Amino acid sequence: MKEALLIGASGGIGSALVAALEEREVRVTGLSRSGDGLDVTDEASVEAHLGVLEGEFDLVFVATGALELDGRGPEKSLKELSAEAMEAQFRVNCVGPSLVLKHAVRLLPRDRECRFAALSARVGSIGDNGLGGWYSYRTAKAAVNQIIHGAAIELSRTHRQSICVALHPGTVETPLTEKFAGGHKTVPPQDAAQNLLDVLSALTPENTGQFFDWAGERVPW
């Protein structure tokens, strides 16, 4: 049986991913803030929770993230920017997944295919940005994309069959997107989870370091 480590297991997408993986006969170890006290923005917490894990995981999936923090949603204009909001977005959406990746490397097998995936967002694509706005969230997601791309290069030197990618799940019906979906088509978390796992299962080591959407299409950086 394959093994997966799911970070953010109690969230809307995270819990759906746990269920979808178990349907595929994958044994899941799930960690979250609400269930286990894991704070992905605190390295001591990440090290403590991942440090006690043993064995190897075929998949490490980071499904954490936030669009609205401390009551502050995405900015519509530059005049709404604040250092505090930008730093908070960066900590949750970039620093958190980065720290998990740092401490998860030892848990990935070197003798077979292994996968590390982190949720990103299409709005983090610089090449796809034709609307502007949403500065803090866009910037944090663009930053985690850079982490994934760079880490994939390093990881492939020691884990030659590794696949390290950023994934855009689409607009998912969760509390995170409820207020901001607008006219975008949304999908239930269960469908999003199946889509993401289908994409992941089809990837090969040649795809490492790239950014894919829920349909398996590459998203421009």
N, C-alpha and C positions, 0 to 999 in steps of 0.2 A: 504494500500500500504506500502511495506517495504521501509526503508530509508537507504541510503548508503552515507558515506563520503569518497571521493576519493582524496587523496593527490598526487599531480603530474598529475593533470587532463589534462594538455596540452601536455604531452609527447606522444611518439609513442604508448607505451602500455597503458598509462593512458587514453588517449582520446579514444582508442579502448574499454577499460573497461567501460568508461562512456556510450558509445553507446550500448554496449552489455547489461549492466545493465538496461538501459532504454527500450531496446527491451523486457526485462523480467519484465517490469512494476515495476521497482524499481525507486523511486525518488532519484536523485543523487544531492548531494552538492559537487561541485568540487572546489578544491583550487590548485593553482600553483604559481610558482615564476613569470612567464611571465604574467599571467592573473590577479593575485591578490597581487603580491609582497611578497608572503610567502617565507621566507628563512628558510628551515627546520634545517639548521645548527645553527641558532640564536634562542635561547630559548625565547627571548623577542618577536620575530616575531611569533613563534609558539603559544605562550601564547596569544598574541593579536588576532590572527586569529581564534584560536579554542575557545578562551574565550568568544567570542560573539555568539557562536552557542548555540542554545537551543534545547530542546527535546532530543530524543534518536535515535541512529543509530544502525540498525541491523548489519551493516557491516562498518568497517573502514578499508580501503585498502590503504597502502602506496606504491605507484608505482614510487617513485623517485629512482635515482641511476645514477652513472656515471662510465664509464670504462676508459675514457680519460679525464684528467683534465689539463688545462693550457698547452695543447699541449703535455702532457706526457702520453704515452700509457703504457700498461703492460710491466713490465721488463722481459727480456729474461734471465738475469743472475744477480747474487748478485752484481756485480760491477756497475750495473745500479741503484741500490737502492739509494734513497735520503730521508732524514727525511721529507723534505717539501712535496714530492709527497705522502709519506705514510700518513702523517697527513691529507692531503687534501682528500685522499681516505677514511680515517677513518671518517672524519667529514661528508662527503656526504652519505656514504654507511652504516654507523653504528650510528653515533651521531644523524643524522637527523631522521631516523625512531624511534630511542629510545626516542627522545624528543616528537615526535608525540604521541607515545604510552603513555608516561607519562601524557600528557595533554588530551588524548582521553578517559581515563578510565571513567571519570565522564559522558561521553556521551553514554556509553554502558549500555543497560538495564540489570537489575538484575533478572527479573522475567521470562525470556525466553532465548532461544538460541541467542547468539550474536557472531560475528566473528571479529577478528582482523587479518589482513594478511599483510605481508611485502614481497616485492620482494627480494629474495636472488639469489644465483647462484650456480650451481653444483660445480663450481671451488672453492667455499668456503668450500666444504666438505673436511675435513682432511682425512677421511677414503677412499675417492674416488680419492685422488690426486696421480696419478702415473706418472705425467710429470714434476712437479716442475715449477719454474718460476711464473710469474704474482704475485709476492710477495705482493705488496701493496693491490691490488684488492682482492686477495684470503684472505688475513688477515682481511680486513675490512668486507668481507662477512661472514667469520667464526665468527667474533665478533658479528655481528647482529644476527646470528643464536643463539649464547649464550644468548643474550638479550631476544630473543623470547622464548627460552626454560625456562629461569629463570622467566620471567614475567608471563608466562602461569601458573606456579605454584602459584605465588602470586595472580594472577587474579582469579583463580579458588576458592580461599577462600571466595571471596566476590561475584563473578559472577559464580555460580556453573554450569551454562550451557554455559559458554564461550568456544570459540574455538580460540586459538591464535597460528598461524602457520607461518612458513617461506615457500615461494613458489619459485620454479625454473620454469621459463616460457619456457625454451628451448631457442634456438638461434633465436631471433626474428628479422625480417627485419626492423631495425630502424637505425637512424644515430649512435646510441651508438655502434652497432655491425658491421656496414658496413665494416670497415677497418680490422676487426679481425675475421670474420666468417670463413675464410679459407675454408676447405673442409667440414665444418659442414653443415648438413641439416638445412635450415632456414624455418621459417613459417611467414606468414603475421601477423601483429599485431591483426587483427580481429580474426584470428583463435586462436592465443595465448590467447586472452581475453576470448573467449568462453571456451577454455580448462581449464583455471584457474578457471572460475566461476563454471564449471561442477565439478571440484575437490572440491572446497569450499562447494558446496551445498551437496556433499555426505559425508562430514566429520561430526563427532559427537563429543560431549565433551570428549569422551575417546581418541580422536586424538589430543587433545590440547598439545601444546609444541613440536610438531614434524615438520619435514621438508619433503615436498612433491614436486615431479616434476609435470610437466604439464599433465602427464598421470595418476596421482594419486598414483604413486609408492613412497615409502619412500626413501629418500636419506640419506645415512649414515652421521653422524656428522663428 
